[in-house]
Amino acid sequence: MLKIVRPVSFLLLSTALCSSGTMFAANETATPKVGISQQQASLKGIVEDEFGPVAGASVVVKGTTNGTVTDMDGNFVLDVKKGDVIVISFIGYLTQEIKYNGEQSIKVNLKEDTQKLDEVVVVGYGVQKKVNLTGSVSTVKAETLETRPVSSVSAALAGQMPGVTAIQSSGRPGSQTGSITIRGKNSVNAASPLVIVDGVPGSMNTIDPADIESLTVLKDASSAAIYGVQAANGVILITTKKGKKGDRARVNYSGNVGWSTPTMRPKFLGSADYAMLYNEATLNDNPNNPLRFTDEDIELYRNGTDPYGHPNTDWYKEALNKNAIETMHHISISGGSEKTSYSASVGYTQQNGLIDANNYKRFNARTSVDSQINKWFSAGLNVSGYRGTLMDGWNSVASITQFTNRATPVEAVRNEEGDFLYHGKDNPLAMLGRDGFRRTMDQQVNGTLYGQVNILPNLTAKALFSVRNDERSEEDFKTQIVYGANNEASTGLREGHEKQTWWNWYTTQVLINYNETWGKHDLGLLAGFEQIDQRYKHLEAQRKGGGNNELQESLSTLDASSQTNKESRYEIAHRSYFGRAQYSFADKYLFEANVRLDGSSRFASGNRWGTFPAFSAGWRITEEEFMKNASIDWLSNLKLRAGWGQTGNEELKDEEAYLTVPSYAYENYMFGNSLYSTAYESRYANKDLKWATVTSIEGAIEASFLNNKIGFELAGYKKTTNDMLLLLPVQGVLGLDAPRQNAGQVQNTGFDLSIFHNNSIGKDFRYDINFNIAYVHNELTDLQDTEGKEPGDNRENFWFLEGYPIGSYYGYEADGLFNSPEEVAAGPTRTGTEQPGDIRYKDLNGDGKIDAANDKKVIGKEFPSWTAGLGANLYYKDFDLSFFFQGAFDVDAYVNGEAAYAFFNGGKVLERHLDRWTPTNHNASYPRITMADQINYQFSSYWLQDASYVRLKNLTIGYNIPKALLNKINLDRVKVFLTGENLFTITGMDSLDPESAPSNPRGGLYSNVRKISIGLKVGF
């Protein structure tokens, strides 16, 4: 319905207008109120739809520049002459033409053009009618983000669009962002999409969501190839809100305050069960071991009569806050004159953490001015910025959580005198608020200036220059803490760190557009030039020892002799030439061609340039005469489209800026009795490096029925990445790191399906429902003999193997548990020390033994094959309710450490450990419980859990204050709402959040959070 297109506030006006009456005629067509006319007259009118006034509608005398737009109440005044034809139009409605015959006032009732709802979408370097799109493009409107208490856009995208996978792995303040993958991972090196904000490269996580007007995702090569560089992983286009010409000044406020708690936590046992299992594990390690706990001890733990001698400490309750407060506020002003529009906004976000030392504060500001200087020249300026400050203790909230997971319930926090106790490992309560701080400040300033010249009526030239400066300042200080009943624990020497990082981007664009319509033909041409220069610099220093706990803000208080310094810097540049041609005949035969020539400073001059073409076509079958003559009234739209294209990708980290020139490292060596600083070549240079190329092919069908009340879009695709930049092995005797080389191939095949339905029941109730589901099969098809362990920190259990997806778990395949000495003797075994109750592994090569070289295989994967989303909006009078479910399927998580193993790292036991193997419990879900013996901790399928889930991502209930009440206090809109995020999750995982678990397998990091928020929106 219209609410999808227009702000909610426009709809609210209908109540007041209908209740208060109107001075104009009520019939459906424009009819005269007064029959007297003059040669030059001032015509008054009102434009409405079925819900009430339409604000922002265009009212123009045909064939002239004489025009205006309707105000907030749908009214307009226009100077006209008898015989003039007045054209009234608004996006999503049928355009009406009315001949002026001298009447003083008219009333116009616009009718929805259901073929044109959301008719214009943002595409690469321009906009396009949605019905004429030939590429795979998905959009999210501002209304989707309006009432969700999310501080980053990426966190709100999960499940919103088919083929777009958003995974939020943390609920930590300042880190509530999502990693975005579009239609599978195209490379072993990188998978992040290119993000364009108001026409220039940017970041979606630094924008206040309340500033966003629309978000468009270009999913296939035919739509994304126009961006070339980094477009292999898809493109996300963000358009921020702007003012409207001819509109009065409008002020809008939105804000919410909420309470967050972790979605899931490991389920630890209390002291009595801990002591009982501890004794059992002691005997399982060695039957002759003495027991630590007596039966009397266990009973005292159970009844709680000796809280200091036999405590039952809930370390989560002691160390971590039960919930944390989060708040967001945003205020904006916008408007415009006949030739100039403006907007400005400021936003504030604060997120508190589960420990008092952890919080995040961010300020956002944005302003824009667009002006039609004269008939042939217009210009505009956009300026935005933010500053975000993340505070944490020296032992971050993740470290405190890890300490908490290790602290056992039989250990007290303090003694009777109130002193913190030391139990052989860090006491998290002794650290809180005393261990120092970590402060990270990020800030950005971005300015974009453009000018556009109308050379001919159909020919324009636009030049744009953008400067973006990002800066990060990191300051850390560790205090020296001594604690324990006898001061036996110390955190060691004081130390401090300071780091400064600068990024600067300079973007230059020149765009020439030509659009022509003749008869049934529409032609659009685009030619462009773009250059992006990026500069990076990093400095850091640290000292250790000396100082005192009170002076924490300067390194100068610490031991100067311990100081170390580092510096790094690089520059990267891209230059591109691109073009696009779009043609349609009678709005039914659609063609588009794109080409981009990209040059990158990363490559040697002979391989610097790459050419990336794309072609697509569409056929709107319902526009054919034979379909119209068939009178198939129930079929509103039927379109087929197909596309082919190539995009380029460097796939490299920013610091890999000079792969085609020698790289040097610096070390200190002793020669004789003297220490010398030396430099040496550390990596081969490869001058033959070139672009990786992703080739994409897609076919799709779009259809809608019953006057667009129901419809679907189904697209199938195949993407192939060639010439991935791999580290091929070299002879170790050469003593240099392997260079990047073009080798390897990965394929993604899959489909996207979206279904929608909307309807009205009576005049007071309407609804819309949207469902999407997507599948992707990712496969490494050629690795040029580089199969093996994935490089990187904490990636030793992931292997790159041909025939399997990126992110494959590689380990032993568990085959249940040994239940008797006879089964152990029959084998196969891995160490020869297995006992009944230990994990049995499959002997994959049949040699009678278990070994890593022959008996490991791919046992799971960390990236989902299936994703889905289901959302609905319901409106009844002044009330609205929306909900959104999101899910991911066919994905695994390797759960280990404190979240899986009993007594791991001197830690706790979990509820699942009660169902351990014993001589009388052979159907157990956990092996025999041990303490010192870690024979069962090998990486195997036994510790994999199905991380599939369905989650109620958002539920919102809102109430709009009736317009009749608002008129008395001169307000346009007031809405109050109650909203929740991540309210419940259906999953097979028992203790970890399934969305976080693949990247947080030990449960020690900050998991996702559940939020309950109340909010307010006011407009005047």
N, C-alpha and C positions, 0 to 999 in steps of 0.2 A: 504494500500500500504506500501512500504518499509519505508516510512517516519515515520510510526508508530513505527518502531523498531529502526531505526538508527537516529542519530542526524541530524538536518536539514543541518548542514554544509557539510555533506558528499554529499548531493544532489547538492549543489551549485557548486561543483567541475566539474560536468558534462558539464556545459556550456563552461567553459574554455577549457576543454580537447577536446570536440568535435570541437570547433572552431579553435583550434591551430593545430589540426592534431596529428597523432601518428606514431611512427616508426614501429608499429606492424601490422600484418595482420588483416583484418577487418572481416574475415569470422566467423561464429558462433561457430565453434569447434576449438579446439586447433590444429594448423597446424604449421609445421616447417617453419622458416624463412630461416635458413641456414642448409644444410644437413650434415655438418661436425661434427663429435662427437669425444670425447676423453674418456679415461677410467674414469677420474675425470674432471667434467666440472662445470662451474658456469653458471647456468641458470637464465636468466632474464625473467620477465613476468609482465603482468598487468591483474588485475581482475576487471571486470566491470559487471554492470547489465544494464537494459534498460535505466537507468537515467545517468549512467556514472560510474566513479571509485568507487570501494567498499573498504573502509578503514577498517582495522582490520580483514580481512579475514584470516583464518588459511590455511597455505600451508605446508604440511608435507609429507615426504617420508614414504609411507605406511610400517608399521611394525617396524619403528624406532622412535627415539626421535629427529631426524634431521628435524627441521622445522623452520618456521618464520611466521610473519604476514605482511600483506600488509600495506604500509605507507598511508599517507593522499591522495596521488594521485593514490592509487590502485597498486603501483609497488612493486615488491619483487625481491630478489636475493637469490638463493638457490644452494648449492653445491650438485650435483647429479652424478650418474653413469648411463651409458646406461643400459636400462632394468628396472630402478627404476619406481615404480608406485607412482605418485604424487597425493595426496588427497587434494582437495580444498573445504573448507566448511565455512559457515557463517550462523548465526542464521536467520531463515526465508527463506533459500534457499536450493535447492536440492544439496546434496554433489556430487561432480564430481571426477572421477578418470581418470588420463591421464598417459599413458605409455611414458616414456622418451626414444626417439630414437636418441638422439644426436643433436637435434636442439639447437640453441643459445638463442632463445626467443620464448615465446608463449603468446597468448592472450586467456583468459578464460572469457566466458560470463555465469554468474550465472543466473539460472532461479528460480523465486520465487516458494517456496513450500507453497502454500496457506494453506495447512493443518497445517503448523508449524509457521505461523506468531504469534508472542508473545508466542513461544512454551514453554519457561521456565518461570514459575512464582514462586515467593517466597511463601513457605508454612511454617508451624511450624517446626523450626530447620532444614530447608533445602530448596531445590528447587524441582520442579516437572514439567514434561511436561503438558502443559495446556490441550492437547487433552486427557490425561490420568487421569485427575482429576475426583474424584468421590464425592467430597464435593462441597459445595456452596462457591465459591471464586470469588471475583471481584477485578480488578486491575485498578490503575490510573498511567499512565506513566508521566515521567518528562515533556514531551511536553505539557501536559494539564496545568501545572503550570507555564510554561516558561514566558509567557507574561502577566500574571495576576498580578496586583499590590496588592497582598494580603500578609500580614505580618505573617499570621499563616496558617498552612495547613488545619486546621479544617474549616476555613472560606471558603476554596475553594472546599469543598466536597459536598456542597448542590446540590442535583440533579444529581450528577455524576454517582451514582451507585444505582440500585434498591434495596430497603430494607434498605438503609442507610440514615437516616434522620439527616440532619445537620441544626440547627437553630441558626442563628446569631442574637442576641437580642440587640447588642450595636455596635455603630460606634465610641465609645470613644477611644482616643489614648491609646494604650496598652491593650485594651480590645476587639479588633476586632477578636474575636474567636467564634467558633461555639460549641454548645453542641451536641454531637453525640449519637444517639440511633440506634441500629441495630435490625431491625425486632421487634420493640415494646419494651415496658418496662416490664422487667421480675420480678420486685419487687417494693413494696412501698418504699423501702429504697434506692436503688441505681440502676442506669441504664447505667453507663459509661462503655465503652469497655476497655479492656486491650490494652495498647499501647506498642509495642515492637520496639525498634530502634536498628538496627544492632545487633539483637539477644538478647538484654537485655531490661528490663522494662525502659520506658522513657516517654516523653511527646511530643505530636505533636505540641504544641504551642510554644515551645522554639527553634525549628529548623528553620533555614532560608530555605524557600521553594526552593531556587535555589540550595541547597545542596542535594535535594532528587532525587534519580534515579527512584524509583518505590514505590508505596504504594499498599498493598494488604489487603483486608478485608476478614476475615474468618467469614462467616455469620451463619453457622450451626454447630451443635455439632460434626458432623462427621469430620469436618476439624479443629474445635477449641479445641476439648477435649484434645488434646496433651498438651495444656497449663493449663488445670485444673483450677487453682486458678484464679478467676475473669473472666474466659472465658465464663461464663454464659451469659454475655452481649456482646459477640463477641470479636474478636481480630483484631487489626489493626497493620500490619507489615510494617515498614518503612525501606527501604534500601537506604543508602546515596551513593553518587557518589564516585567511586574509580578510580585510575589510571589503565592503561592497560600495561601489560608486552610487551616489544618490541616496545613501542610507543615512539616517540620523545616528548619532553616537549611541552605542549600546554598551552597557557594562554587564558583565557576567561573572559570577562567583561560583565556584564549586569547591567543596571540601568534604573530607571524611576523617573520622578517627576510628581506629580499630584495635583489636587485641589479637595477637598471634600466638599460637602454640605449635610445637612440632606435630606433624601428621602422625608419625609413628616413632617409637623408641624401642630399643632392646628390652625384653621382658626378663629382668633379673630376679633371682630368688632371694629370700630373706636369710637371716643368719642360721636358723635351725636347719633348713634344707642345705645350705652351704656346708655346714659342719658335717652333716650326714654324708653328703657326696664327697667331701674332702677325705673323710675316713675311708670311704669305698675306693676312691682313686689311689690312696696311699697303699692299700692292700693289693690293688690291681698292678701297681708298679712293682711291688715286692711284698709277698705275703708275710715276710718276717719284719716288715717295717713297724715301728711303734706308732700307735694312733695319737693324733694330736688332740682330739676331742673325746671326752668321756660322755656317757649317757646323761650324766648330771649336767654337763656343759650344754648339751643339746637341749635339754629341758629348760634350762635357764635362758638360753637364747629364745626359746619358743614362748615362755611366759612373760619375759620382759621385766622381771623383778630386780635385775642387776644391770641397770643401763650403762654403767661405766665398765664393769668387769666383763659383762656379757651383752654388749650392745647389739642392736639391730638397726644399723645405720642405713638410711635411704640417701645415698650420696647425691642422687639426682635432685631430691628435695632440698638437700642442704646447700648444694653448690649452684644450682641453676634456678632462675626465676620460673615460676609456673607459666607466666605469659609475658608478653612484651607489647608495649603500646607503639602503634604506628599511626602517623597522621600525614595527610596531604592537603594542600590548599593551593588554589589557582584563581587568579583574577585577571580579567582581560577587558580591554576597551577597543571598539572597532567602529568604523563608520566611513563616511566619504562624502565628497561633494560631487558635482556633475562630472568632473574630470579626474579627481584624485580620491584614492581610497587609502585607509591606514588601519593598522592594528598594532596593539602592544599588549604584552602579558607578562606577568611574573608568577612564579610558582615556588612552593616550598614543600619539601618532603623531609620527614624525620622518621627514622626507624630505630627503635631501641632493640637491644639483643637480649639473649637469655642470661647474660651476665651484665652487671651494671657498667663495666668498663667498655662494653661493646655497643656502639651506636653509629648511625650514619645520618648526616645532614646534607641536604642539597638545595641550592638555590638555582632557579632557572629564570632567564629573561629572554624575551624575543620581541622584535619590533619590525614592521615592514611598512613601506610607503610605495605606492604605485601611482603614476600620474601620466595622463595624456597631455603632453606639453602643448602640442598642436595637432593638426590633422595628420601629419606625417611622422611625428616623433613621440615616443613614449619612453619612460625610464622608471626604474625602481631600485630600491635599496632594502635589503634584508640584513638585519644584524641580530645575532643570537649569542648566548653564552650561558655557562653554568659553572658552579663551583660545588664540588662534593667533597666532604671530609668524612673519612672513616676512622673511628677511634676503636682501639682494642687494647687489652693488656699485653705486656710482653709475652706472656703465655696466652695466646689468642683463645677465643671461645672454642676453637677446634681442639686446642691442646688441653684446655680445662675439661672438655667433654671426654677426651681420651684419658686424662687422669681419673675422671669420675668413673669411667668404665672399668678401670683397673682397681680402684679402691673397693675393698671387700666389705660386706655388711658386718663382719665380726670385728672391724676396726673402728674405733671411736674417733670423732673429729677432734675433740679436746679432752683433757683430763678434768678432774673435779676442780682444779684451780683455774681453769679456763685457758690453759696453754694449749696451742696447737700441738698435736702429736705427730710423730714421724714413725711410719711403719715399714721402712725400707724402700719406700717409693714416694713420689711427690704427693703431698697432701693438697688437693685443689683449693681447700678453704684457706690454707695458709698463703696461697698465692694471690687470691682475689683482692684487687685493689692495692696491693703492696709490691707487686713484682715489676713495676715500670709501665711503659706504654709503647704502643705502635700507632703512629698517625700517618695516614695517607691522604693527601689532598690532591684532587684532580680538578683542573679548570680548563675551560675552553672558551675562546672568542672566535666567532665566525662572521665574516662580513662578505656580502655578495652584492655587487653593483651591476646592473644591466641597462642597456639602451636598445631600443628597437626602432627601426626605420621602415615605414611603409613606402616602399619604392614605387610600386604600382598597386592597384586595388587588390590584386591577388598575389603580390610578391612582397615578402618582408625579409629583412635582415636583422639579426639580433646578435649582439656581442655581450659577453658576460665575463666578469673577472671576480674570483673568489679567493679570499685569504682565510685560512683556518690555522689557529695556533692552539695546540694542546700542551699542557704542562702538568707534570706529576712531581710532587714533593713527598718524599718518604723520610720520616724521622722515627727512630726507635731508641729506647733507652731501657736497659736492664738494671734493676736495683740489686743490691746484695741483701738477701734475707737469711737470717739464722733463726731456726725454730726447733721445737722438740722439747720434751720434758727436761733433757739435759743439754739443750742446744747442739744436738748432734747432727742436725741437718743444715746444709748451706746451699744456696743456689749458685755459689761461685762468684767469680769476679764480675764487677760491673762492666758493662760495655755499651757502646752507642754507635749508631749508624745514621748516616745522612746520604740520601740519594736524590739527584735531580735529573729529570728527563724532559726533553723538549721534542715535540714533533711539529713540523710546519708543512702545510700543504698550500700550493699555489695552483689554482685551476683557471685556465683560459679557454673560453668557448666562442666559436663563431658559428651561427646557424642561419641558413637561408632556406626559407619555406616558400613554395609556390603551390597554390591550390586553384583549380579551375573546374567549373561545372558547365557543361553544355549538353542540352537535351537530357538524355538518360546517363550521361557519362560523368563520372567524378574522378579527378586526377589529383593526387597529392605528391609533391616531390620535396625531399629534404636533402640538403648537402651541409656537411659540418666539419669543423676542425676542433680538436681538443688537445690541450697539453696539460699534464699534471706533474708538478715537481714536488717531491717529498724530501724533507731534510730532517735528520734525527741526530740528537746529541745526548749523551748520558755521562754523568759524573757521579762518583760515590766516594765516600771516605768513612773510615771506622777507627775507633780506638777501644782499648780494653785495659781495665785495671785502674786503680786510683779512684778519685772523685768521692762523692758522697750521695746519699739517697735523696737529698733535698734539692740539689742542683741537677736537674734532668734535661734542661732545654739546650745545652751546649756541649759539644764534644771537647771544648777547651778545658773542662774540669777533669778529664780523664788523662791517663798516662800518654804523653806525647810520643814517647819512644815506641809505642805499639802501633802507631798510625800506619794505615795502608790506604792507597788511593787507586782508583780505576777510572778509565775514560774510554768511551767508544763513540763512534759517529759514522754516518753513511749518508749518501744522497742517492735517490732513485728518480728517474724521469720516464714518462710515457708520452708519446706523441701519436695522435690518431687522426685519420681522415675517414669519413664515413658518409654513407648516403642511403636513402630509402625512397622507393617508389611504391605508391598505393593507387590502385585503380579499381573502380567498381562500375558495373553496368546495371542500371535499373535497380540498384541495391540488392541484386540477387547473385551476380557473378563477381567474386571478390578476389583480387590478386595483390600480393605484396612481395617485394624483393628488398633485401638489405645487404649491405656489404660494408665491412670495416677493415681498414688497413692500420694495423697497430705496430708501433715500434717501442722497444723497451731497452733501457740502459743496462739491464742485467745481462744481455747477450752481446756477443761480439758483433762487430759491424756487419759481417757477412751473413749472420742469422738473426739480425735484430728485428726484421720486419716480418709480419705474418698477415695473411689475408683471410678473412672469415666471412663467407657469404651465407645467405639464408633465403629461402623461398617458401611461400605459403599461399594457399588458395582456399576459397570457401564458396559454397553453393547454398543459397537460401531458397530451398525448394518451395516453401510456402509463398514466395513472391512470383512463382511461375503462374502464367495464365491458366494452365490446365488445372492447377490446384485451386485457384480462385473460382474457376467455373464449376468445379466439382462440389462446391458448397459444403466443404468439410468444416463446419463451424466449430467443431470441438478441437481442431488442431490450430493452435495459435501461431506456432513457429516451428520450423524444422530446418536445420542447417547441418550440412556436412562440411568438414574442413580437414585439411592435411598440410603438413609442413615438413621441411627438411632444412637443416642448417648446421653450421660449424661455429664453435666459439673457441677462443684461445685462453690458455691459462699458464701462468708462470709457476703456480703451485708451491711457491717457496716462502719461507719465513722472511720477515723484513731484514733480519740481520744477514741473510744470504744475498747480499747485494752485489758482490763482486766475484761470482763463480768463474768468470772467464779470465781472471787475472790471478797471479799467485797470491796465496794467503800466508801470513807470517804470524808466528806466536813468539812470546817472549818468556824467557826463563832465566833464573840465576844459577850459575854453575861455579864450582870451586876449581881453580887452576892454581896448583901449588897451595899456597896459604892465603890466597886472595879470592874474594867473591866477585864475579863478573856478571853483568847483565848481557844477555845474548839474544839474538833474533835468529829464527830459522824458518824455512819454508815448511809449512805444516800440511798443506793440501795441494793436490794437483789442480792445475787450472785446465778447464776444458773449453776450448774456443769453439767447439762444434755444437754446443748446447743451442737448442731452439725451443720454440713454443710447444707445449703439449696441446693437443687438439681434441675437442669433444665433438663428435658427430651425433646429431640427434634426428630422429624421424618420428613423426606422430600422426595419428589419425583420430578424428573425434566426431561425435554426433551431439547436437544440441536440439532439444525439443521441449515445447511447452503446450499445454492443453487447457481447454475450458477458460478462454480469455486470460491465459497466463496464470491461472490459479494453481496449477501444478506443472512441474517440469523437471528436466534432468539434463545433465551434461556428462558424457562418458568419453574419456580420452585414453588411448593406449599409446605407449611410447617405447622406444629403445634408444639408449645412449651408449656410445662407445668412446672411451678415452684411449687415445694412442699417444705414444711417446712420453709416457710419464717420466718424471725426472727422478730416477732411482740411483741409489748408491751401489753400483756394481762392484764386486770384490776385485781387489788387486793383490799382487804378491806382497806378503808382509815384509819381505826382505827390503822392499823399497823404503820403508820407514815413513810413509806419508799416508794421510787419510785418503780414502777413495773419493774421487770427484763425482759430482752429479753427471748422469748420462741419460740421454733419451732412450728409454726402453720400457717395455711393459704395457699392459692393456687391462682395462677394467670395463665391465659392462653392467648397465642397469636396465632392466626391463620391468614394466609394470603398467598399472592403469590407475586413473583417478575417476571417481564417480561422485557427483553431487546431485542431490534431489531437494526440491523446494516445494512448499505448498503454502498458500495464503488464502484467507477467506474472511468474509464478514457475515455475522449472524445478527440480523436486526441492525438498528442504528447505534447500539451501544457497545457491541462486542465484536472484536476482530482479533485475528491471530495470524502468525506466520511460523512455519516450522522449516528447519533446514537440517539436512543430514548429509554427511560426506564420509567416504571411506576410500582408502588408497592402499595399494599393494606395490612393493618394489622388491625385485630379486637382484641382489648385488653379487657380482662374481668377479674375482680376479682371474683373468683368462690367460695372461702371459706375464711372467715375472723375470724372464731372462736369467734363469738360474740363481735368483736372489731369494728363493724361498727360505723362510726361517723366522726366527724370533723378531718381533716388531721392535724397532729401536725406540728409545725414550724411557723416561722414568716411570717405574711401576707398570711397565708393559711386558714384563717377562713371560706372562702367561698368555699373551696374544701372539699369534703367528700369522704371517702372510703366506698363504698357500694357494696354488692354482686350483681353480674349481670351487673355491670357498669365498665367502664374503670378507670384506675388510672388517676387522674387529672380531675375528674368530678366536674363541677359547681353545687352547690346545693342551690336552692332558690325558690322564688315564681314564678309562671307562670303568666305572664301578660296577661290580656284579654282586651286590648284596654284601652280607657279612658272613664270616666263618662262624659256624654254630657248634663245632665240636673239634677235638684234637684230630679226629680222623679226616675231617675236611681240610684242616690245615696241612696235614701230612700229604694229602692227595694233591695239594697245590692248585694252581701255581702260586708262588709267593715272590715277594719283591726283595725282602731282606733276609728271610730265613728265621726271623725272630717273631713272626706273627703268632698270635694266640686267638683262641675263640673270642668272638666279639669284635675282631678287627675287620677292616674293609678288605674285600676280595676284589681283584681287578681282572679284567678280561685279558687273556693271552692272545693278542691279536695275530701274532705270527706263528703261534702253535709250537714254540720251541720249549715249552715247559717252564719258562721263567718270565718274570716281569722286569723289563728294563726300559729306560727312557728312550733309547734309540729305536726300539722296535714296537713298543706297545702303547704309544701315545697317538691320539687322533684328535680331530676337531670334535668337540663335545658341546658346543653352543656358540652363541654370538651375542654381542652387546647392543646391537642396533635393531630396532623392531622392523619386521617385514610389513606388518599391517598397522595402520593408524586410522582412527575414526573420530567423528564428532557429531553430536546431536544437540541442537539448540532450538529453543522456542521462545516466542514473545507473545504474551497475551495482554489485551487491552480491554478494560471494562470501565466505561465512563472515565473517571479521573484516576483510576487505579491501573497499574501495570505490573506484570510479573514476568520474569524471564529466568530461564535456567539453561545450563549448558553442561553436557557430559562430554568427556574426552577419554579416549582409550588408546592403548598401544598393545600389540600382541606379537607373539612369536619373538620373544626377546628374553635373554637370560641374565642373571646376576650371580657372580661368584661371591658368596658370603663367607667371610673368614675372620680370623682374629677374634677379638672380644665379642663380636656379633655371632660367632659360630662355635668356637672351641671352649671347652670347660677349662677354667683356671688358666686361660691363655695369658702369658706375660704377667703371671702372678695375680690375675684378676678374678672375676666373678663367675657364677654359673647362671644359666638361663633356664626358663621354664621348660624348654624343649629337652633339657638334659635329664629331666625326671623320667623321660621315656628312653632311657639308655639300655643297651644290651646287658642282660644278666643271664646266668644259666637258666633262669626260669622265664625270661622274656626274650624270645628269639625273633619276634616280629617288631623289634624296636626301631625307632627312627633315628637313633644316635648310637654310635659304636660304644664299646665298653669304655667306661669313663676312666681317664688316666690323668696324671699330673706331669710327671717327668718324662714319661714315654710319649713321644709325639709321632709315632709310626703312622698314624692315620691322617696326618695333616698334609699329605701330598696333594698336589693340585689334581683334582679328579672331578668327575661328574657328580660324585656324592655330595659335593658342596655347592653345586649349581642349583639355583632355584629359578622357577619360572617367574619372570618379572612382568608378565602381562598384567594389565590392570584396566579397570574402568573407574573413572573418577568424576564425581560431581564437582566440576571445576568452578562453577559459579551459580549462585542463586540470588536473585535480587527481587525485592518487593518495593514498589514505589507508589507514592501518592502525590498528585499534582493539585495544588490548592486551586479551587475554582476561580475563574477569571473575574466573576462578579465581586469576589472579595478583594482580589488584587487591584481592581480599578480604584478602590477607595484609598489605597495607599500608593498608587502610581507605580506599580510593579508589573512587569510583563509575565514573569514566570517565577513560581516557587515550587520546588519539588523536594520532598524528603524521601529517603530510601534506606532500607536495611539490606545489606549484601553480605554474602559469605563466599570465601574462596577455599577450595580443596576441602569441602565439608565432610565428605566420606569417600572411601576408596574400597573397591571390591578387588581383591588380589589374593593370590596363593601365598604370598610372602607373610611371614609371621611376626617379624620384628623390625624390618627396615622399610622405608618408603620405596616403593618399586621404581619410581621415576629417578630417585637419587641413588639407588643401590648399585647400579653398574659402575658409578664413579665414587661411591662411598661404601665399599664392601665391608668395612670393619665397624661402621656405625659411629665413627669418631668425629665425623665432620658435621656441619650444621645441615640438618635435613630440611626438606620442604616444610612449610608452615601452613597451618589452618588459620584463616582470618575471619573474624566477625566484625563488620564495620557499620557505622551509621553515617549517613551523609546528607548534605544539603546542596541544592543548586538554586541560585537566585539570578534573575535577569531583570534589568530595568534600563 
